[in-house]
Amino acid sequence: NESTSKGLVRYGVPQGSALGPLHFYIFINDLPLHISNDKVSNDLFADDSSLHTRGKNIQLVETSLRGSLNEVADRCDSDSMIIHPAKTKRMVIATPQKHQLSPFQLKRTLQKTDNEQVHEHRILGVTIDAEMKWQSHLNIV
């Protein structure tokens, strides 16, 4: 357990404050409205946000997500919010056959940090894997 020194909060909300969640929702709730690409969806839950899209090839997916993530980053910057680059993950979901034919690599950096491409990711208590096999989720359950 570590404590920090007291200081003046110039912007933002102190972590653990009673009004913190309400203030966060006020800031983040309109985030999907700032994504101009109608093929990219943004889902929000608590302090998590997920961008997703689909496309006929990896280049279309990458271009769509890159533009939308830039819009989200610009929106966050304008409200003095920070997207944590180390917590930003990317994943390509496709059939096992498509994964075998060509290893899909999404190229994306955020704040000069290369985001990790993962084979599985936990969202709202469900572990989703890149081939939608559900074995990882079943093992955890």
Order of alpha helices (4+ residues) and beta strands (2+ residues): alpha-beta-beta-alpha-beta-alpha-beta-beta-beta-beta-beta-alpha
